[in-house]
Amino acid sequence: MKNPVASIIIFVIIGLVLGYLIFGRISGEYVDISTIFKSSSGAIESFGRKLAGISKIRQNILITGGVGGIVGYVVYLIRKR
């Protein structure tokens, strides 16, 4: 991978997918991706998302994607040598 941006994007996508596979479950079943990343329209819906843990799931998935981006950059630096 000669381009650092390509490496970072690929690893971010891999990180997001792995994050969804690891953290995207509630009671043993995967939550729809649209449910995770859709914004809340009202206070009641926002409260329901917090109660169900959707906010924490979203946060964990995004953190995993960010870690994937960092790994992608490190891989680029190692392969550059």
N, CA and C of each residue as an Amber inpcrd file, in Angstrom:
protein
   243
   0.8430000  -1.1640000   0.0000000   0.0000000   0.0000000   0.0000000
   0.8920000   1.2320000   0.0000000   0.8890000   1.9240000  -1.0900000
   1.7640000   3.0850000  -1.2300000   1.1100000   4.3710000  -0.7380000
  -0.1890000   4.3670000  -0.6080000  -0.9090000   5.5660000  -0.2040000
  -1.3830000   5.4060000   1.2470000  -0.9880000   6.3180000   2.1480000
  -1.4120000   6.1710000   3.5440000  -2.9230000   6.3160000   3.7200000
  -3.5540000   7.1380000   2.8990000  -5.0020000   7.3370000   3.0270000
  -5.7430000   6.0470000   2.7020000  -5.3080000   5.3470000   1.6580000
  -5.9510000   4.0830000   1.2880000  -5.7920000   3.0560000   2.4010000
  -4.6160000   2.9850000   2.9760000  -4.3660000   2.0490000   4.0670000
  -5.2510000   2.3680000   5.2680000  -5.3430000   3.6360000   5.5950000
  -6.1620000   4.0480000   6.7420000  -7.6310000   3.7360000   6.4920000
  -8.1370000   4.0510000   5.3030000  -9.5520000   3.8100000   4.9970000
  -9.8730000   2.3220000   5.0400000  -9.0020000   1.5030000   4.4730000
  -9.2370000   0.0580000   4.4780000  -9.3030000  -0.4730000   5.9070000
  -8.3700000  -0.0440000   6.7480000  -8.3580000  -0.5390000   8.1200000
  -9.4810000   0.0580000   8.9690000  -9.9300000   1.2660000   8.6550000
 -11.0970000   1.8240000   9.3520000 -12.3220000   0.9800000   9.0400000
 -12.4950000   0.6170000   7.7770000 -13.6420000  -0.2140000   7.3950000
 -13.5660000  -1.5730000   8.0830000 -12.3780000  -2.1700000   8.0850000
 -12.2070000  -3.4520000   8.7820000 -12.5180000  -3.2920000  10.2690000
 -12.0590000  -2.2020000  10.8730000 -12.3270000  -1.9480000  12.2880000
 -13.8080000  -1.7630000  12.5780000 -14.5110000  -1.0530000  11.6930000
 -15.9480000  -0.8570000  11.8870000 -16.7060000  -2.1800000  11.7840000
 -16.3230000  -3.0060000  10.8210000 -16.9830000  -4.3080000  10.6680000
 -16.7160000  -5.1820000  11.8930000 -15.4660000  -5.2320000  12.3250000
 -15.1470000  -6.0170000  13.5220000 -15.8510000  -5.4620000  14.7600000
 -15.9170000  -4.1380000  14.8670000 -16.6230000  -3.5260000  15.9860000
 -18.0910000  -3.8930000  15.9990000 -18.7100000  -3.9200000  14.8200000
 -20.1210000  -4.3130000  14.7390000 -20.2850000  -5.7760000  15.1350000
 -19.3790000  -6.6310000  14.6620000 -19.4810000  -8.0520000  14.9940000
 -19.2610000  -8.3070000  16.4830000 -18.4130000  -7.4950000  17.1120000
 -18.1260000  -7.6870000  18.5370000 -19.1790000  -7.0180000  19.4190000
 -19.5290000  -5.7630000  19.1220000 -20.3750000  -4.9750000  20.0230000
 -21.8100000  -4.7850000  19.5470000 -22.1550000  -5.2360000  18.3590000
 -23.4610000  -4.9310000  17.7800000 -24.5940000  -5.8360000  18.1980000
 -24.4550000  -6.5240000  19.3150000 -25.5010000  -7.4480000  19.7540000
 -26.1940000  -6.9570000  21.0120000 -27.4870000  -7.2310000  21.0510000
 -28.2710000  -7.0460000  22.2690000 -29.0480000  -8.3390000  22.4560000
 -28.8960000  -8.9670000  23.5890000 -29.5520000 -10.2420000  23.9090000
 -29.2590000 -11.3100000  22.8680000 -28.0350000 -11.3580000  22.3810000
 -27.6330000 -12.3970000  21.4470000 -28.0110000 -12.1670000  20.0010000
 -28.6840000 -11.0710000  19.6880000 -29.0830000 -10.7800000  18.3120000
 -28.4680000  -9.4610000  17.8780000 -28.0700000  -9.4240000  16.5980000
 -27.4620000  -8.2060000  16.0690000 -28.5150000  -7.1210000  15.8580000
 -28.1520000  -5.9090000  16.2070000 -29.0100000  -4.7470000  16.0100000
 -28.8120000  -4.2610000  14.5770000 -29.8750000  -3.7810000  13.9350000
 -29.7500000  -3.2330000  12.5790000 -28.7510000  -2.0850000  12.5740000
 -27.9740000  -2.0170000  11.5140000 -26.9910000  -0.9380000  11.3840000
 -27.6980000   0.4110000  11.3320000 -28.8510000   0.4570000  10.6740000
 -29.5880000   1.7250000  10.5960000 -30.0640000   2.1660000  11.9740000
 -30.4040000   1.2320000  12.8320000 -30.8220000   1.5720000  14.1910000
 -29.6560000   2.1470000  14.9860000 -28.4750000   1.6080000  14.7680000
 -27.3040000   2.0660000  15.5160000 -26.9030000   3.4770000  15.1080000
 -26.8940000   3.7550000  13.8110000 -26.3450000   5.0250000  13.3380000
 -27.4000000   6.0720000  12.9960000 -28.6810000   5.7540000  13.1910000
 -29.7440000   6.7300000  12.9570000 -29.8190000   7.6700000  14.1560000
 -30.0280000   8.9510000  13.8900000 -30.1110000   9.9090000  14.9910000
 -31.4970000   9.8660000  15.6280000 -31.5590000  10.2250000  16.8900000
 -32.8200000  10.2450000  17.6240000 -33.6240000  11.4680000  17.2310000
 -34.9360000  11.2810000  17.1040000 -35.7720000  12.4070000  16.7020000
 -36.4010000  13.1270000  17.8890000 -36.5120000  12.4640000  19.0130000
 -37.1480000  13.1030000  20.1540000 -36.5500000  12.6360000  21.4650000
 -37.0330000  13.2280000  22.5360000 -36.4990000  12.9210000  23.8590000
 -36.8390000  11.4960000  24.2780000 -38.0410000  11.0450000  23.9470000
 -38.4460000   9.6920000  24.3370000 -37.6160000   8.6550000  23.5900000
 -37.4140000   8.8800000  22.2920000 -36.6060000   7.9480000  21.5050000
 -35.1590000   7.9520000  21.9910000 -34.6490000   9.1150000  22.3350000
 -33.2870000   9.2200000  22.8520000 -33.1500000   8.4610000  24.1720000
 -34.1530000   8.5860000  25.0320000 -34.1500000   7.8590000  26.3000000
 -34.1950000   6.3520000  26.0580000 -35.0000000   5.9280000  25.0970000
 -35.0910000   4.5040000  24.7580000 -33.7740000   3.9580000  24.2420000
 -33.0770000   4.7550000  23.4430000 -31.7660000   4.3290000  22.9270000
 -30.7590000   4.1800000  24.0680000 -30.7950000   5.1100000  25.0120000
 -29.8730000   5.0170000  26.1480000 -30.2110000   3.8050000  27.0030000
 -31.4980000   3.5540000  27.1820000 -31.9300000   2.4180000  27.9760000
 -31.5160000   1.1040000  27.3200000 -31.6090000   1.0360000  25.9940000
 -31.2350000  -0.1820000  25.2600000 -29.7290000  -0.3150000  25.0970000
 -28.9850000   0.7490000  25.3210000 -27.5340000   0.6940000  25.1880000
 -27.0340000   0.9880000  23.7900000 -27.8840000   1.5610000  22.9380000
 -27.5020000   1.8510000  21.5510000 -26.3630000   2.8690000  21.5130000
 -26.3940000   3.8590000  22.3770000 -25.3360000   4.8790000  22.3940000
 -23.9800000   4.2590000  22.7180000 -23.9530000   3.3600000  23.6710000
 -22.7040000   2.6910000  24.0490000 -22.2220000   1.7800000  22.9230000
 -23.1480000   1.0990000  22.2580000 -22.7860000   0.2450000  21.1250000
 -22.1700000   1.0870000  20.0220000 -22.8130000   2.2000000  19.6960000
 -22.2940000   3.0940000  18.6540000 -20.9020000   3.5970000  19.0180000
 -20.7320000   4.0020000  20.2550000 -19.4380000   4.5110000  20.7000000
 -18.3550000   3.4400000  20.5770000 -18.6470000   2.2260000  20.9950000
 -17.6620000   1.1480000  20.9110000 -17.3060000   0.8130000  19.4680000
 -18.2880000   0.8130000  18.5780000 -18.0320000   0.5270000  17.1680000
 -17.1550000   1.6170000  16.5620000 -17.4520000   2.8730000  16.8670000
 -16.6490000   3.9720000  16.3210000 -15.2290000   3.9790000  16.8870000
 -15.0780000   3.6340000  18.1520000 -13.7360000   3.5360000  18.7320000
 -12.9470000   2.4300000  18.0380000 -13.5930000   1.3010000  17.7840000
 -12.9240000   0.2080000  17.0860000 -12.5080000   0.6240000  15.6810000
 -13.3510000   1.3900000  14.9970000 -12.9810000   1.9090000  13.6810000
 -11.7990000   2.8540000  13.7580000 -11.7640000   3.6940000  14.7790000
 -10.6310000   4.6040000  14.9700000  -9.3360000   3.8620000  15.2490000
  -9.4240000   2.8220000  16.0620000  -8.2430000   1.9940000  16.3220000
  -7.7910000   1.3230000  15.0260000  -8.7500000   0.9060000  14.2060000
  -8.4040000   0.3350000  12.9060000  -7.6590000   1.3320000  12.0370000
  -8.0640000   2.5960000  12.0690000  -7.3650000   3.6320000  11.3140000
  -5.9390000   3.8280000  11.7890000  -5.7520000   3.8020000  13.1000000
  -4.4010000   3.9270000  13.6560000  -3.5490000   2.7310000  13.2380000
  -4.1260000   1.5400000  13.2980000  -3.4030000   0.3380000  12.8650000
  -3.0530000   0.4410000  11.3830000  -3.9740000   0.9580000  10.5830000
  -3.7010000   1.1330000   9.1600000  -2.5340000   2.0610000   8.9100000
  -2.4450000   3.1310000   9.6650000  -1.3300000   4.0620000   9.5070000
  -0.0160000   3.4270000   9.9490000  -0.0510000   2.6730000  11.0370000
   1.1550000   1.9830000  11.5060000   1.6070000   0.9510000  10.4740000
   0.6630000   0.2160000   9.8940000   1.0070000  -0.7560000   8.8500000
   1.6350000  -0.0430000   7.6620000   1.0890000   1.1030000   7.2890000
   1.6690000   1.8860000   6.1900000   3.1080000   2.2810000   6.5130000
   3.3540000   2.7590000   7.7270000   4.7060000   3.1740000   8.1110000
   5.6800000   2.0010000   8.1160000   5.2260000   0.8460000   8.5650000
   6.0890000  -0.3340000   8.5980000   6.4050000  -0.8070000   7.1840000
   5.4110000  -0.8360000   6.3110000   5.6250000  -1.3070000   4.9400000
   6.4060000  -0.2980000   4.1100000   6.3980000   0.9480000   4.5340000
   7.1100000   2.0050000   3.8110000   8.6200000   1.7980000   3.8930000
   9.0810000   1.2520000   4.9840000  10.5220000   1.0350000   5.1890000
  11.0160000   0.0880000   4.1980000
